[in-house]
């Protein structure tokens, strides 16, 4: 994978993490349903995972 591809995938994983955080974390506060902690926790873990995967993909090409 070349550097431009790594940058693109890293950027899109960050965007995916932000969308997931918006839907699973902040969306609960806008809903009239009761707050569900497991859904909140899944949103946080998914957000962190997306950012971490994006960072690792971006920095993975520096081993050459």
N, C-alpha and C positions, 0 to 999 in steps of 0.2 A: 504494500500500500504506500503510495507516495505522500508527500507532506500535505498537499492540497486536499487529498481525500481524508487524511487524518483530521485536519482542521475542520472540514465539512461535517464529518461524523461526530466529532467532539462538540461542535456547535449545536447540532441537531439533538444530541443526547441532553444537552443543557436545556434546550427548549422543551423537550419531552418531560424532563424533570419539573420544569416550571408549570407546565400544563397539568401534570399530575398533582402537584402541590396545590394549585388553584382549585382543582376539582375535588380532591379527596380531603384536603385540610380546610381551606377557606370556604369551600362550598357548604360545609356542614354548618357554618355560622349563618349562612343565608337561608338555609332550609328551615322549615317549621318542624321537622322531625327531631327526635331526641339526639343529642350528641353521642356518637359511637366511638369510643376510644380505640378499638381495634382498627377501624377504618382510618382514624387519624394516625395511628402508629404505622400502618401500612403506607400511608401517603408520605410520611417523613422518611421511612426506610427506602421507599422507591425513589424519592427525590435525591437522597444522599447517594444511592446506588448509581443513578444516572450521571450525577456529577463526577463521582469517582471513576466510573467506566470511561467517561469522556476525557478525564484528565489522564488516565492510564493509556488510552489510545493515542492521545496527543503526544505524550512523552515517550511512548513506546518506540518511536522512530529514532530516538537519540542514541540508540545502541550501536549504530553503524560505525 
